[in-house]
Amino acid sequence: MSEQVRLQKYLAEQGVASRRAAETLITAGRVAVNGKIVTQLGTKIDPASDQVFLDGEIISGGERQRYILLHKPAGYICSVHDERGRRTVLDLLEGVPERIYPVGRLDYDTSGLLLLTNDGALAYKLQHPSHQVDKTYLAEVTGRPEEAALGKLR
């Protein structure tokens, strides 16, 4: 499970400002988490999964950026942790010192190519609907689906 940290501490660790100055930025309404303005001091975030913005610009971590392409097998979830104890895609990796997280999702019972990274700016650009990044899926079916079923899939 990823460790939650106070927002002002995260901003200070990323070199944005001192903790005290970060508190001023937060209370002034200049900081957003996952697209929502935060003004409450002490708000906790998960640096591995939350997107933090200052004046509309995403805050990137100061650590080395890591990009991993993984062929996700069926039977794993695309998450950093699972409350129900199921295996996650992070269980497939060893020796990665950076905190990384999956970009996007593949269903538990499916397999396919998955990007894992700690590059929040790239993850945001790939996932947010406003960037309209096309994704392609290949599905194998038994028999020949009727046009109505294909319409639902589309």
TORMARLO-846967 format. One record per residue: x, y, z of N, C-alpha, C in turn. Coordinates in pm, 1 decimal. Each point is the difference from the previous one (the first is absolute). Layout:
N
+----------+----------+----------+----------+----------+----------+----------+----------+----------+
|     n_c1 |     n_c2 |     n_c3 |    ca_c1 |    ca_c2 |    ca_c3 |     c_c1 |     c_c2 |     c_c3 |
+----------+----------+----------+----------+----------+----------+----------+----------+----------+
|        X |        Y |        Z |        X |        Y |        Z |        X |        Y |        Z |
...
+----------+----------+----------+----------+----------+----------+----------+----------+----------+
! end
This chain:
154
+----------+----------+----------+----------+----------+----------+----------+----------+----------+
|     n_c1 |     n_c2 |     n_c3 |    ca_c1 |    ca_c2 |    ca_c3 |     c_c1 |     c_c2 |     c_c3 |
+----------+----------+----------+----------+----------+----------+----------+----------+----------+
|     84.4 |   -118.2 |      0.0 |    -84.4 |    118.2 |      0.0 |     88.6 |    124.0 |      0.0 |
|    -38.6 |     96.8 |    -77.5 |     75.5 |    122.6 |    -13.6 |    -22.0 |     87.8 |    122.9 |
|    103.3 |     73.4 |     37.3 |     -7.2 |     86.2 |    117.2 |    -61.4 |    134.6 |    -37.0 |
|    -97.4 |     44.0 |     79.8 |    -60.2 |    131.0 |    -21.0 |     82.7 |    105.1 |     72.9 |
|     10.2 |    117.4 |    -60.1 |     75.3 |    110.0 |     60.2 |    -84.6 |    126.2 |     -5.6 |
|     30.6 |     92.5 |     90.4 |    -69.7 |    128.6 |     -2.4 |     40.9 |     76.3 |   -125.3 |
|    -97.3 |     67.9 |    -56.3 |     21.0 |     71.8 |   -125.7 |    113.0 |    101.9 |     10.5 |
|      6.4 |     75.3 |    109.0 |    105.6 |    101.1 |     12.0 |    137.9 |    -64.7 |     10.1 |
|      8.2 |   -117.3 |     61.4 |    127.2 |    -72.0 |      7.5 |     41.2 |    -46.4 |   -139.6 |
|    -95.1 |    -52.2 |    -75.7 |     28.9 |    -44.4 |   -136.4 |     51.9 |    116.1 |    -84.4 |
|    -66.7 |    114.9 |      7.2 |     43.8 |    116.4 |    -77.9 |    141.4 |     41.5 |     38.1 |
|     29.7 |     -4.8 |    129.4 |    135.0 |     35.5 |     45.9 |    102.3 |   -101.6 |    -51.4 |
|    -33.8 |   -127.9 |      5.7 |     92.3 |   -104.2 |    -46.5 |     26.7 |      9.1 |   -150.0 |
|    -97.1 |     53.2 |    -74.2 |     17.0 |     13.8 |   -144.6 |     73.7 |    128.0 |    -37.5 |
|     36.8 |     79.0 |    101.2 |     75.4 |    121.6 |    -25.8 |    -84.2 |    117.9 |    -43.5 |
|   -131.4 |     -9.8 |     17.4 |    -88.8 |    108.1 |    -41.2 |     14.6 |    119.6 |     93.0 |
|      4.3 |    -26.3 |    129.8 |      7.9 |    105.5 |    100.5 |     28.6 |    -64.5 |    134.5 |
|     33.8 |     83.6 |     99.5 |     14.1 |    -52.4 |    136.0 |   -137.8 |    -45.8 |     46.6 |
|     -4.2 |    -76.9 |    108.6 |   -130.4 |    -44.7 |     51.1 |    -89.8 |    118.3 |     33.1 |
|     55.4 |    100.6 |     64.5 |    -79.9 |    117.4 |     37.7 |    -50.9 |     71.4 |   -125.5 |
|     85.4 |     17.5 |    -99.5 |    -41.7 |     64.8 |   -125.4 |   -101.3 |    -87.1 |    -74.3 |
|     16.9 |   -132.7 |      8.3 |    -95.4 |    -91.3 |    -63.3 |   -137.6 |     14.2 |     64.9 |
|     -3.1 |     19.8 |    130.8 |   -127.5 |     21.0 |     69.0 |    -69.9 |    125.1 |    -52.9 |
|     78.3 |    103.7 |    -26.1 |    -56.4 |    123.2 |    -55.9 |    -56.4 |    -25.6 |   -139.7 |
|     72.2 |    -76.4 |    -81.1 |    -48.8 |    -33.5 |   -134.6 |   -131.8 |    -76.7 |      7.4 |
|     -8.8 |    -92.9 |     94.8 |   -120.8 |    -82.1 |     15.1 |   -117.9 |     87.0 |     42.0 |
|     17.8 |     77.9 |    105.9 |   -112.0 |     81.8 |     50.0 |    -42.2 |    108.0 |    -99.3 |
|     91.3 |     38.2 |    -89.9 |    -33.7 |     98.7 |   -103.8 |    -76.7 |    -63.0 |   -116.0 |
|    -18.8 |   -133.0 |      3.3 |    -74.6 |    -66.5 |   -106.7 |     78.4 |    -21.8 |   -127.0 |
|    131.5 |     -1.6 |     10.2 |     84.9 |    -16.3 |   -118.6 |     38.5 |   -145.0 |    -26.7 |
|    -37.1 |    -92.3 |     91.8 |     38.9 |   -140.5 |    -11.4 |   -124.0 |    -85.3 |    -23.5 |
|     11.5 |    -93.0 |    -93.4 |   -109.6 |    -93.8 |    -28.3 |     53.6 |   -142.1 |      8.1 |
|    -85.0 |    -90.1 |     43.4 |     31.9 |   -142.6 |      3.6 |   -104.2 |    -71.8 |    -84.1 |
|     46.8 |    -71.4 |   -100.1 |    -88.4 |    -72.7 |    -92.1 |   -106.3 |     92.3 |    -59.2 |
|     40.9 |    122.8 |    -30.4 |    -89.0 |     93.8 |    -66.8 |    -89.0 |     82.1 |     92.0 |
|      6.0 |    -21.7 |    131.2 |    -84.8 |     73.6 |     93.7 |     86.5 |     88.8 |     89.3 |
|    -37.7 |    127.8 |      8.3 |     72.5 |     94.9 |     84.3 |     -7.4 |    -46.5 |    145.0 |
|    113.6 |      6.1 |     69.2 |      8.4 |    -37.2 |    141.7 |     42.1 |    123.3 |     77.9 |
|    -75.7 |     34.3 |    104.0 |     35.3 |    113.6 |     85.0 |     15.8 |    -41.3 |    145.7 |
|    -29.6 |   -125.5 |     30.6 |      7.2 |    -50.6 |    137.2 |    141.8 |    -48.1 |     31.5 |
|     63.0 |     62.3 |     99.5 |    133.1 |    -43.4 |     40.7 |     -9.0 |   -137.2 |     64.6 |
|    101.9 |    -80.7 |    -19.1 |      2.1 |   -134.1 |     55.8 |    -61.0 |   -104.3 |    -91.6 |
|    -49.8 |     42.1 |   -116.3 |    -54.1 |    -95.4 |    -96.4 |    109.4 |    -99.4 |    -36.8 |
|    -35.0 |   -127.9 |      0.3 |     98.5 |   -102.9 |    -33.4 |    -20.6 |    -47.6 |   -142.7 |
|    111.9 |    -30.1 |    -64.2 |     -2.5 |    -51.1 |   -137.1 |     83.4 |   -126.9 |     -6.6 |
|    -21.5 |    -74.7 |   -106.9 |     82.1 |   -116.5 |    -30.8 |     88.8 |     38.5 |   -117.9 |
|    128.9 |     24.4 |     23.5 |     87.7 |     43.5 |   -109.6 |      6.7 |    -98.9 |   -115.8 |
|    -30.0 |   -126.0 |     25.9 |      7.3 |   -101.2 |   -106.1 |   -119.4 |      4.9 |    -93.8 |
|   -111.6 |     56.7 |     44.8 |   -118.8 |     -3.1 |    -85.2 |    -68.6 |    134.3 |    -18.4 |
|     20.6 |     95.9 |     88.2 |    -65.6 |    129.8 |    -11.7 |     81.1 |     93.9 |    -88.4 |
|    -70.3 |     83.1 |    -74.1 |     61.8 |    100.9 |    -84.9 |    -12.3 |    134.4 |     71.0 |
|    112.3 |     68.6 |     20.8 |      2.5 |    128.3 |     71.2 |     37.3 |    109.6 |    -99.1 |
|    -77.3 |    110.1 |      4.2 |     20.6 |    111.7 |    -91.3 |     20.9 |    128.4 |     79.3 |
|     86.3 |     85.4 |    -49.1 |     18.2 |    133.9 |     54.4 |    -27.5 |     98.1 |   -112.9 |
|    -99.1 |     84.7 |     20.0 |    -39.1 |     96.7 |   -103.6 |    -24.8 |    -67.7 |   -134.3 |
|    -59.5 |   -118.4 |      4.5 |    -35.7 |    -72.3 |   -121.8 |    111.0 |    -83.4 |    -61.5 |
|    121.4 |      7.9 |     54.0 |    113.2 |    -77.5 |    -52.1 |     25.8 |   -119.4 |     90.9 |
|     17.5 |   -116.1 |    -58.9 |     22.2 |   -120.3 |     79.7 |    137.1 |      5.0 |     67.3 |
|      4.3 |    -47.3 |    121.8 |    125.0 |     -6.9 |     75.4 |     61.6 |   -136.4 |    -27.1 |
|    119.3 |     -2.0 |    -53.2 |     70.5 |   -125.3 |    -26.0 |     91.2 |    -31.3 |    116.9 |
|     12.3 |   -127.5 |     28.9 |     88.3 |    -42.4 |    108.2 |    145.4 |     27.0 |    -33.4 |
|     81.4 |     16.3 |    103.2 |    140.6 |     27.4 |    -18.8 |     82.3 |   -126.1 |    -20.0 |
|    -63.5 |   -117.1 |     14.8 |     75.2 |   -123.3 |    -13.3 |     20.5 |    -36.3 |   -147.7 |
|     87.0 |    -95.4 |    -23.7 |     27.3 |    -48.5 |   -135.3 |   -129.8 |    -52.5 |    -61.0 |
|    -26.6 |     40.2 |   -122.9 |   -121.2 |    -48.6 |    -64.8 |     23.9 |   -140.2 |    -53.9 |
|    -97.5 |    -84.3 |     22.9 |      9.4 |   -141.3 |    -37.7 |   -119.6 |    -34.4 |    -88.0 |
|     26.2 |    -73.3 |   -108.5 |   -103.5 |    -42.8 |    -93.3 |     17.1 |   -149.3 |    -21.9 |
|   -103.3 |    -75.4 |     27.3 |      5.6 |   -145.5 |    -17.0 |   -118.5 |    -42.4 |    -84.5 |
|     27.4 |    -72.0 |   -107.0 |   -105.5 |    -63.2 |    -78.6 |     -8.9 |   -144.7 |     46.4 |
|   -117.7 |    -40.1 |     38.0 |    -21.6 |   -132.1 |     58.4 |   -111.4 |    -71.0 |    -73.8 |
|     21.8 |   -125.8 |    -33.5 |   -110.0 |    -81.1 |    -52.4 |    -72.9 |    -56.9 |    120.5 |
|   -116.2 |     57.4 |     30.3 |    -78.7 |    -42.7 |    115.1 |    -70.9 |   -131.0 |    -32.8 |
|     26.4 |   -102.8 |     79.4 |    -75.0 |   -123.9 |    -19.3 |   -136.9 |      9.7 |     66.9 |
|    -90.3 |    -86.2 |    -38.6 |   -129.5 |     -8.1 |     67.7 |     24.3 |    -38.9 |    146.0 |
|    -88.8 |     42.4 |     87.8 |     11.2 |    -37.3 |    140.2 |     72.0 |    100.8 |     87.0 |
|     26.0 |    119.2 |    -52.5 |     62.0 |    108.5 |     75.7 |    -85.4 |    124.4 |    -18.6 |
|     -5.4 |     84.3 |    103.0 |    -73.2 |    124.9 |    -14.8 |     97.9 |    114.2 |    -26.4 |
|    -48.3 |     99.9 |    -69.1 |     80.9 |    118.1 |    -32.4 |    -16.2 |    102.7 |    110.0 |
|     66.6 |    -23.5 |    108.4 |     -7.0 |     88.3 |    114.8 |    129.0 |    -11.6 |     78.2 |
|     24.4 |     98.5 |     85.9 |    118.3 |     -3.3 |     85.5 |    -22.1 |    -96.5 |    115.0 |
|   -122.9 |     -6.7 |     50.1 |    -35.3 |    -93.3 |    107.3 |   -146.4 |    -38.8 |    -14.1 |
|    -38.5 |   -107.0 |     67.8 |   -137.7 |    -46.8 |     -7.2 |    -48.4 |    -36.5 |    139.7 |
|   -110.5 |     59.0 |     40.2 |    -56.3 |    -26.4 |    132.7 |    -43.5 |   -145.8 |     15.0 |
|    -30.1 |    -65.1 |   -111.3 |    -47.1 |   -138.8 |      5.8 |    114.0 |   -101.6 |    -10.2 |
|    123.6 |     48.0 |     -4.6 |    114.4 |    -90.5 |      0.4 |     32.8 |    -65.7 |   -133.1 |
|    -59.9 |     47.3 |   -108.7 |     32.5 |    -57.2 |   -131.1 |    139.3 |     45.6 |    -43.9 |
|     60.9 |    -77.0 |    -88.9 |    131.9 |     35.9 |    -51.9 |    -11.9 |    124.4 |    -87.5 |
|    100.1 |     88.1 |     12.0 |      2.5 |    121.2 |    -82.0 |    115.5 |     -8.6 |    -98.5 |
|     -1.6 |     87.4 |   -100.0 |    107.1 |      0.8 |    -99.3 |    135.0 |     31.1 |     64.2 |
|      0.1 |     69.0 |    113.1 |    126.8 |     28.9 |     68.0 |     62.4 |   -127.3 |     56.8 |
|    -82.0 |   -102.1 |     25.1 |     53.0 |   -127.4 |     47.3 |     86.0 |    -68.9 |   -106.3 |
|    -13.9 |     42.1 |   -124.6 |     76.9 |    -59.0 |   -109.7 |    138.8 |     61.3 |    -13.6 |
|     26.1 |    107.9 |     72.5 |    125.1 |     73.1 |    -13.5 |     88.6 |    -19.9 |    121.3 |
|    129.5 |      0.0 |    -24.9 |     99.0 |     -6.9 |    107.8 |    109.1 |    102.6 |    -26.0 |
|     52.2 |     55.5 |    106.9 |    117.2 |     86.5 |    -11.2 |    -24.1 |    137.2 |    -58.6 |
|   -123.1 |     49.4 |      5.3 |    -28.5 |    134.9 |    -49.0 |     -2.8 |     92.1 |    121.3 |
|    101.3 |     85.7 |     16.8 |      6.1 |     81.9 |    121.1 |   -100.4 |    114.7 |      2.4 |
|    -43.3 |     48.6 |   -117.5 |    -94.2 |    111.0 |     -5.2 |   -142.0 |    -50.8 |     24.4 |
|    -83.6 |     89.4 |     52.5 |   -143.0 |    -30.2 |     12.2 |    -61.0 |     16.0 |   -137.3 |
|    -52.3 |   -105.3 |    -54.5 |    -63.0 |      7.2 |   -131.6 |   -145.4 |    -43.9 |     12.8 |
|    -77.9 |     32.9 |   -100.0 |   -140.8 |    -37.9 |     -0.9 |    -43.7 |    -21.8 |   -143.9 |
|   -104.6 |    -80.4 |    -18.4 |    -46.4 |    -27.9 |   -135.9 |    -69.8 |    120.5 |    -61.6 |
|     19.8 |     16.7 |   -129.7 |    -68.2 |    103.8 |    -76.5 |   -114.8 |    -68.7 |    -71.8 |
|   -120.3 |     24.9 |     44.2 |   -116.6 |    -65.5 |    -57.3 |    -29.1 |   -131.5 |     69.2 |
|    -94.5 |    -71.6 |    -56.1 |    -46.3 |   -124.5 |     61.2 |    -25.8 |   -106.1 |   -105.9 |
|     26.8 |   -121.1 |     38.7 |    -44.7 |   -116.4 |    -75.6 |    -77.3 |    -86.4 |     98.8 |
|   -107.8 |    -59.8 |    -43.3 |    -81.7 |    -82.6 |     89.2 |     80.6 |   -115.5 |     57.7 |
|    -44.0 |    -47.2 |    114.3 |     64.3 |   -108.8 |     72.8 |     22.3 |   -122.6 |    -89.1 |
|   -101.5 |    -35.4 |    -78.6 |      6.4 |   -122.2 |    -80.5 |     62.6 |     20.1 |   -137.5 |
|     53.8 |    119.1 |    -27.5 |     59.2 |     24.7 |   -131.2 |    151.4 |     13.0 |     10.7 |
|     63.8 |    -10.8 |   -113.7 |    145.2 |     19.3 |     -7.0 |     27.2 |    106.6 |   -104.8 |
|    119.0 |     59.4 |      8.1 |     35.2 |     99.2 |   -100.1 |    110.7 |     90.3 |     47.7 |
|     38.9 |     91.2 |    -87.3 |    109.2 |     92.2 |     27.2 |    -46.3 |    110.1 |     94.5 |
|     81.0 |     26.2 |    101.2 |    -32.9 |    100.0 |    100.9 |    124.9 |     83.5 |     27.8 |
|    -18.3 |    130.3 |     10.6 |    108.5 |     90.6 |     36.3 |     -7.0 |     26.4 |    149.3 |
|    114.4 |    -11.8 |     68.2 |     12.6 |     38.0 |    140.1 |    106.4 |    108.6 |      7.0 |
|    -25.4 |    103.9 |     80.1 |     93.4 |    111.3 |      6.7 |    -16.4 |     78.0 |    129.4 |
|     95.5 |     87.2 |     25.1 |    -13.0 |     99.0 |    106.7 |     -5.8 |    140.3 |    -60.7 |
|    -13.8 |      7.8 |   -130.8 |     -7.9 |    126.3 |    -72.5 |   -145.9 |     46.3 |     -1.9 |
|    -35.3 |     80.6 |     99.6 |   -137.7 |     44.2 |     13.8 |    -49.5 |     82.0 |   -117.9 |
|     86.2 |     81.6 |    -58.4 |    -41.3 |     82.4 |   -113.1 |    -36.3 |    -87.3 |   -119.7 |
|     80.5 |    -99.8 |    -28.4 |    -30.5 |    -90.0 |   -111.7 |   -127.3 |    -79.2 |     28.5 |
|    -12.7 |    -52.7 |    120.1 |   -119.1 |    -77.2 |     36.4 |   -125.3 |     84.5 |    -18.9 |
|      5.8 |    124.2 |     42.3 |   -114.6 |     90.0 |    -14.1 |    -34.4 |     20.4 |   -147.6 |
|    101.0 |     25.4 |    -81.6 |    -24.7 |     24.3 |   -142.4 |    -58.1 |   -123.3 |    -69.2 |
|     41.6 |   -117.7 |     42.0 |    -50.4 |   -122.1 |    -62.2 |   -140.0 |    -38.2 |     47.2 |
|    -33.7 |     34.8 |    123.3 |   -126.4 |    -46.1 |     57.1 |   -113.9 |    101.0 |     -4.9 |
|     30.6 |    128.3 |     10.6 |   -108.3 |     97.0 |     11.1 |    -75.9 |     12.7 |   -131.8 |
|   -133.1 |     -7.1 |      6.2 |    -79.9 |      4.6 |   -122.9 |     22.9 |    124.9 |    -85.2 |
|     41.0 |    110.7 |     60.6 |     19.8 |    122.8 |    -77.5 |    112.8 |    -13.4 |   -101.8 |
|     89.2 |    -94.8 |     19.8 |    111.3 |    -19.4 |    -93.6 |    -35.3 |    -96.5 |   -113.7 |
|   -112.8 |    -66.9 |     10.9 |    -54.5 |    -86.3 |   -104.9 |    103.5 |    -95.3 |    -60.0 |
|     68.4 |    -74.1 |     84.7 |     97.2 |    -98.6 |    -46.1 |    -75.5 |   -127.5 |    -38.3 |
|     15.9 |    -41.7 |   -125.9 |    -66.1 |   -121.5 |    -46.6 |     63.0 |   -123.0 |     63.3 |
|    -82.1 |    -98.0 |     28.6 |     46.1 |   -128.1 |     52.4 |    -58.7 |   -109.5 |    -87.8 |
|     76.4 |   -103.5 |    -20.9 |    -44.6 |   -109.8 |    -83.7 |     -5.1 |   -128.1 |     81.6 |
|   -109.3 |    -72.6 |    -13.6 |    -17.4 |   -125.6 |     71.3 |    -29.8 |   -109.5 |   -101.6 |
|     54.3 |   -115.8 |     23.9 |    -25.8 |   -116.0 |    -84.2 |    -72.3 |   -102.3 |     85.3 |
|   -116.7 |    -40.8 |    -46.2 |    -78.1 |    -98.3 |     75.1 |    -24.7 |   -122.0 |    -87.0 |
|     17.4 |   -114.9 |     58.4 |    -26.9 |   -125.3 |    -69.9 |   -133.0 |    -54.5 |     50.2 |
|    -89.3 |    -29.6 |    -91.6 |   -132.7 |    -48.4 |     38.2 |    -26.1 |   -135.1 |    -63.4 |
|    -90.6 |    -71.4 |     59.9 |    -42.3 |   -129.1 |    -54.8 |   -122.1 |     24.0 |    -88.1 |
|      2.2 |    -53.0 |   -121.1 |   -112.5 |     19.7 |    -91.5 |      7.5 |    134.0 |    -68.9 |
|   -112.8 |     36.8 |    -58.9 |     -7.6 |    127.9 |    -72.4 |   -103.4 |     87.8 |     70.6 |
|     44.9 |    110.6 |     58.8 |    -95.8 |     86.6 |     70.0 |    -95.8 |     67.5 |    -96.2 |
|   -121.8 |     20.6 |     47.4 |    -99.9 |     71.3 |    -81.2 |     31.3 |    148.2 |      1.1 |
|    -52.3 |     69.3 |    -99.0 |     28.9 |    143.5 |    -15.2 |    -39.3 |     78.3 |    124.8 |
|   -108.6 |    -33.7 |     65.0 |    -43.7 |     71.1 |    121.6 |    104.4 |    -13.8 |    111.4 |
|     58.4 |   -120.1 |     12.7 |    102.1 |    -21.4 |    100.9 |    125.6 |     80.1 |    -32.9 |
|     37.0 |      4.1 |   -128.4 |    116.8 |     79.9 |    -40.1 |    -24.6 |    148.0 |     25.2 |
|   -123.6 |     45.7 |    -20.3 |    -32.9 |    139.2 |     27.6 |     19.8 |     34.5 |    146.8 |
|    -37.3 |    -90.1 |     87.8 |     21.1 |     23.1 |    143.7 |    148.0 |      6.9 |     33.3 |
|     80.1 |    -84.1 |    -62.4 |    143.4 |      1.1 |     24.5 |     63.3 |    129.2 |    -49.3 |
|    -48.6 |     48.1 |   -114.0 |     56.7 |    124.5 |    -55.6 |    -26.9 |    114.7 |     94.1 |
+----------+----------+----------+----------+----------+----------+----------+----------+----------+
! end
